[in-house]
Amino acid sequence: MKSKLTTKDVISAGAFAAIYLVLLTVLAVMVLPIVPVLYLATPLIAGILLGTVYMLYCVKVPRTGAVLILAVLVGLITSMASIYPLIAAVVWGIIAEVILAKGRRKSPNALLASYCVFNLTSMGPFFSLLLAKDAFLQTCVTYYGEQYAQTIDRLTPDWIILVFVAQALLGGLLGGLFGKRILKKHFAKVGMA
Protein backbone atom coordinates (compact mmCIF):
# COMPACT_ATOMS: atom_id res chain seq x y z
CA MET A 1 0.00 0.00 0.00
CA LYS A 2 1.31 3.42 -0.94
CA SER A 3 1.66 5.77 2.00
CA LYS A 4 2.01 9.13 0.23
CA LEU A 5 -0.99 11.14 -0.84
CA THR A 6 -1.52 11.26 -4.59
CA THR A 7 -3.56 13.83 -6.52
CA LYS A 8 -6.43 11.34 -6.67
CA ASP A 9 -6.21 10.89 -2.88
CA VAL A 10 -6.31 14.65 -2.32
CA ILE A 11 -9.42 14.94 -4.52
CA SER A 12 -11.10 12.06 -2.66
CA ALA A 13 -10.05 13.55 0.67
CA GLY A 14 -11.53 16.89 -0.37
CA ALA A 15 -14.85 15.31 -1.36
CA PHE A 16 -15.21 13.35 1.88
CA ALA A 17 -13.98 16.29 3.93
CA ALA A 18 -16.67 18.45 2.32
CA ILE A 19 -19.34 15.94 3.31
CA TYR A 20 -17.97 15.72 6.86
CA LEU A 21 -17.69 19.50 7.24
CA VAL A 22 -21.14 20.23 5.81
CA LEU A 23 -22.76 17.71 8.15
CA LEU A 24 -20.79 19.03 11.13
CA THR A 25 -21.72 22.62 10.29
CA VAL A 26 -25.41 21.78 9.82
CA LEU A 27 -25.46 19.99 13.17
CA ALA A 28 -23.37 22.46 15.20
CA VAL A 29 -24.67 25.70 13.68
CA MET A 30 -28.18 25.10 12.39
CA VAL A 31 -29.85 22.16 14.11
CA LEU A 32 -28.47 21.55 17.60
CA PRO A 33 -28.29 25.19 18.77
CA ILE A 34 -32.09 25.40 18.62
CA VAL A 35 -32.17 23.78 22.08
CA PRO A 36 -29.36 24.71 24.53
CA VAL A 37 -29.00 21.18 25.94
CA LEU A 38 -28.69 19.70 22.46
CA TYR A 39 -26.13 22.31 21.52
CA LEU A 40 -24.03 21.35 24.54
CA ALA A 41 -24.31 17.71 23.43
CA THR A 42 -22.75 18.47 20.02
CA PRO A 43 -19.60 16.36 20.63
CA LEU A 44 -21.76 13.31 21.44
CA ILE A 45 -24.36 13.74 18.70
CA ALA A 46 -21.90 14.78 15.98
CA GLY A 47 -19.61 11.90 16.94
CA ILE A 48 -22.39 9.37 16.53
CA LEU A 49 -23.68 10.79 13.25
CA LEU A 50 -20.30 11.42 11.60
CA GLY A 51 -18.58 8.15 12.50
CA THR A 52 -19.61 6.42 9.29
CA VAL A 53 -18.33 9.32 7.17
CA TYR A 54 -14.97 9.22 8.97
CA MET A 55 -14.62 5.46 8.60
CA LEU A 56 -15.51 5.61 4.89
CA TYR A 57 -13.06 8.50 4.45
CA CYS A 58 -10.28 6.41 5.99
CA VAL A 59 -11.15 3.40 3.80
CA LYS A 60 -11.25 5.45 0.59
CA VAL A 61 -8.12 7.51 1.40
CA PRO A 62 -5.89 5.13 3.43
CA ARG A 63 -2.81 7.33 3.27
CA THR A 64 -0.64 8.99 5.86
CA GLY A 65 -1.76 12.57 6.30
CA ALA A 66 -5.39 12.13 5.21
CA VAL A 67 -6.76 12.24 8.76
CA LEU A 68 -4.58 15.23 9.59
CA ILE A 69 -5.94 17.08 6.54
CA LEU A 70 -9.49 16.48 7.76
CA ALA A 71 -8.55 17.60 11.29
CA VAL A 72 -7.05 20.84 9.98
CA LEU A 73 -10.18 21.55 7.95
CA VAL A 74 -12.41 20.91 10.98
CA GLY A 75 -10.12 23.17 13.03
CA LEU A 76 -10.36 25.96 10.45
CA ILE A 77 -14.16 25.74 10.38
CA THR A 78 -14.42 25.83 14.19
CA SER A 79 -11.79 28.56 14.68
CA MET A 80 -14.04 31.50 13.97
CA ALA A 81 -13.53 33.20 17.34
CA SER A 82 -10.01 32.05 18.27
CA ILE A 83 -7.04 29.99 17.11
CA TYR A 84 -7.37 27.42 19.92
CA PRO A 85 -9.78 25.06 18.10
CA LEU A 86 -7.36 24.86 15.17
CA ILE A 87 -4.40 24.10 17.44
CA ALA A 88 -6.39 21.44 19.31
CA ALA A 89 -7.67 19.93 16.03
CA VAL A 90 -4.11 19.62 14.72
CA VAL A 91 -3.05 17.88 17.95
CA TRP A 92 -6.00 15.45 17.81
CA GLY A 93 -5.34 14.85 14.10
CA ILE A 94 -1.69 14.00 14.77
CA ILE A 95 -2.64 11.62 17.57
CA ALA A 96 -5.25 9.95 15.31
CA GLU A 97 -2.56 9.60 12.61
CA VAL A 98 -0.14 8.02 15.11
CA ILE A 99 -2.83 5.49 16.06
CA LEU A 100 -3.14 4.56 12.38
CA ALA A 101 0.62 4.49 11.75
CA LYS A 102 2.72 1.42 11.03
CA GLY A 103 0.26 -0.38 8.79
CA ARG A 104 -2.66 -0.36 11.19
CA ARG A 105 -4.72 1.57 8.63
CA LYS A 106 -6.14 -1.81 7.61
CA SER A 107 -7.47 -2.49 11.08
CA PRO A 108 -11.10 -1.53 11.76
CA ASN A 109 -10.24 -1.43 15.48
CA ALA A 110 -7.42 1.05 14.86
CA LEU A 111 -9.84 3.16 12.79
CA LEU A 112 -12.29 3.04 15.68
CA ALA A 113 -9.63 4.15 18.17
CA SER A 114 -8.46 6.91 15.86
CA TYR A 115 -12.02 8.19 15.46
CA CYS A 116 -12.52 8.31 19.22
CA VAL A 117 -9.54 10.69 19.39
CA PHE A 118 -10.43 12.53 16.18
CA ASN A 119 -13.94 13.29 17.46
CA LEU A 120 -12.38 15.54 20.10
CA THR A 121 -12.17 18.06 17.25
CA SER A 122 -15.95 18.49 17.61
CA MET A 123 -15.28 20.39 20.84
CA GLY A 124 -13.90 23.31 18.81
CA PRO A 125 -16.97 25.53 19.06
CA PHE A 126 -16.82 25.33 22.84
CA PHE A 127 -13.33 26.79 23.26
CA SER A 128 -14.86 30.26 23.32
CA LEU A 129 -17.23 29.09 26.02
CA LEU A 130 -14.29 27.85 28.06
CA LEU A 131 -11.82 30.68 27.42
CA ALA A 132 -14.09 33.72 27.03
CA LYS A 133 -17.43 32.78 28.51
CA ASP A 134 -18.78 36.34 28.76
CA ALA A 135 -18.13 37.04 25.08
CA PHE A 136 -19.64 33.66 24.15
CA LEU A 137 -22.77 34.38 26.19
CA GLN A 138 -23.09 37.85 24.62
CA THR A 139 -23.03 36.21 21.19
CA CYS A 140 -25.75 33.84 22.38
CA VAL A 141 -27.85 36.83 23.46
CA THR A 142 -27.40 38.40 20.03
CA TYR A 143 -28.47 35.30 18.09
CA TYR A 144 -30.81 33.43 20.44
CA GLY A 145 -31.91 35.82 23.18
CA GLU A 146 -31.29 36.44 26.87
CA GLN A 147 -33.08 33.34 28.14
CA TYR A 148 -31.01 31.07 25.88
CA ALA A 149 -27.77 32.65 27.13
CA GLN A 150 -28.88 32.27 30.74
CA THR A 151 -29.64 28.59 30.16
CA ILE A 152 -26.21 28.03 28.60
CA ASP A 153 -24.61 29.86 31.54
CA ARG A 154 -26.46 27.69 34.08
CA LEU A 155 -25.53 24.48 32.25
CA THR A 156 -21.80 25.23 31.90
CA PRO A 157 -19.90 25.23 35.18
CA ASP A 158 -16.10 25.57 35.10
CA TRP A 159 -15.61 21.80 34.94
CA ILE A 160 -17.79 21.40 31.82
CA ILE A 161 -14.67 20.60 29.76
CA LEU A 162 -14.65 17.15 31.38
CA VAL A 163 -18.21 16.58 30.18
CA PHE A 164 -17.29 17.71 26.65
CA VAL A 165 -14.30 15.35 26.57
CA ALA A 166 -16.42 12.44 27.85
CA GLN A 167 -19.13 13.20 25.28
CA ALA A 168 -16.61 13.41 22.45
CA LEU A 169 -14.98 10.09 23.39
CA LEU A 170 -18.35 8.34 23.83
CA GLY A 171 -19.67 9.84 20.59
CA GLY A 172 -16.52 8.72 18.80
CA LEU A 173 -16.87 5.20 20.18
CA LEU A 174 -20.56 4.87 19.30
CA GLY A 175 -20.17 6.52 15.89
CA GLY A 176 -17.10 4.43 15.12
CA LEU A 177 -18.86 1.19 16.11
CA PHE A 178 -21.86 2.16 13.98
CA GLY A 179 -19.60 3.07 11.06
CA LYS A 180 -17.62 -0.15 11.47
CA ARG A 181 -20.81 -2.19 11.33
CA ILE A 182 -22.26 -0.35 8.34
CA LEU A 183 -19.01 -0.49 6.39
CA LYS A 184 -18.25 -4.16 7.06
CA LYS A 185 -18.55 -4.97 3.32
CA HIS A 186 -16.25 -2.06 2.40
CA PHE A 187 -13.66 -3.28 4.92
CA ALA A 188 -13.77 -6.76 3.36
CA LYS A 189 -13.34 -5.34 -0.17
CA VAL A 190 -10.12 -3.54 0.76
CA GLY A 191 -8.73 -6.44 2.78
CA MET A 192 -9.48 -5.15 6.26
CA ALA A 193 -10.15 -7.71 8.97
N, C-alpha and C positions, 0 to 999 in steps of 0.2 A: 504494500500500500504506500502510495506517495504521501509524504508528509507536508510538502510545501503547497501553499495555495496557488492554484492556477487561475487564469482569467475566468474560466467556466465556474470554478468554485466561488470566486468573488461575486459573479452574477447570481449564482444560486443563493449564496449567503445574503446578498442584498434583497432578493425576493422574499426569503423566509424571514429576514430581519424586518422587512416592511410589514409582513403579516403580524409578527410578534408585537412590533411597536404600535401598529394601529389598534390591535386588540387591547394592549396595555393602556393606551391613551383613552380609548372608549370607556374602559372599565374605570380607570383612575380619575378621569376628568369629567366624563359625561354621566355615567350610570351610578356608580357607587357614592359619589358625593351628595346625591339627593337625600340620603339618610345618614346622619353623622356616624352612627355605629357601623354602618356598612362601609363608609369611607375609611374608618379606622381599621377595618378588617381587610383592606386592600391587599396586604401581603399574603394573606391566607387565600382569599378568593382568586386573586390573579394567579397565584401559584398553582392552584388546582386547575384553573381553566387554561393556562398557557403551557402546562407540562407536555401535552401532546405535541404542540408546535415546536418546543425546544427539542424534544426527542427526535422528531422528524428532521429538524434542522441538522442535528448532529449526525443522523444516518445519511442524509443527502450530502452533507459537506463534512466528511470525517477527516479534516485536516487540522494540523496544529495552527492555532491562531483564530480559527473560526468562532469559537466561543468568546474569545477576547474581543473580537470585532463586535459581536452582538452586545456584549457587556458595555463597551464604549458607547455604542449607539443608545442603549437604554440610559446610560449615565448622562449623555448629552440631552436627551429628551427630558429627564427629570432634574436637570441642573438649571432650571429657569431662575431661581432666586439666589443660588449660591453654587460654588464649585465643589462643595463637599459630596453631593451625590455622584458626581463624575469620578472623583478620587476613590470613593468607596466602591463604585461599580467596577473600576479598573482592578482594584484589589480582589474583589469577589471573582471577577473574570479570570485573573491570573491563578487564583486558587482552584477554580473549576478546571482550568487548563492543566494544572499540575495533576489533578485527580485523573484526568484522561491521558496523561503522558505515558510513555513507555508501552505503547501498543494496547492499552486498555480501552481504546476507543471502540473496540469490538465487543466490549462487555456491557450488556444492558444494566448490570448492577453498578458499574462505574459511571454510566450515563445518569443513572438515578442519583447517585451520590453527588455528582457534579451539578445536577439540577437543584438539589437541596441547597447547595452553596450559592449557585447562580441566582436563585430566587431571592436572595438577600438584596439584590439590586432593586427589587420592588419597593424597598423601604425609602428610596430616594425622595419621594415627595414629602416625607415626614422629617427630613433633616431641618427644614425651616421651623417646623413645630418644636423640634428639640433644641435648636440653637438660637432661634429668635421668635419665641412663642408670641410675644406681643404683636410683632409685625404680621405673623401668620394669622393670628386671630383678627387683626384689623382687615386683612384681605378677606377672611371669611365673612366679616360684617359687610364688606363692600359687595360681595357676590351672593351671599345667602341670607344675610340679615343678622341682627343682634342675637336672637334666640339660638340660632344655629351655632354662632361663635361661643355663646355661653355653654352650650351642650358640649362642644368640642373641648372647651376649657375644663369643664367638670370631669370629662372622661379621660383626660390626659395628665395624670400626675407625673412627677419627675422620673419615676421608674418605668414609664411606659415603653421605653426602648427595649426593655426585656420582653415585654408582650409582643412588640413588633418583630423581634428576632425569633421568638417562639412561633409566631404566626407564619413567618416567612419559611422557617425550616419545616413546619408541619405542612404548609401549602406546597412546598417543594416536594416533600415526600409523597403526599397524596396525588399531586399532579403528575409526578414522575411514575408512580405505580400505575396510574390510569393510562398514561402515555405508553408505558411499557406493555401494558395489556393490549391496548388498541393496536399498537404497531408490531405485534408479535410476528405477523407475516413479513413485514418489511425487514425485521431483524434477521429472519431466516433467509431471506433473499440475498442479503449482503454478508451472510456467513457469521452472524452474531449468535452466540449461544442463548 
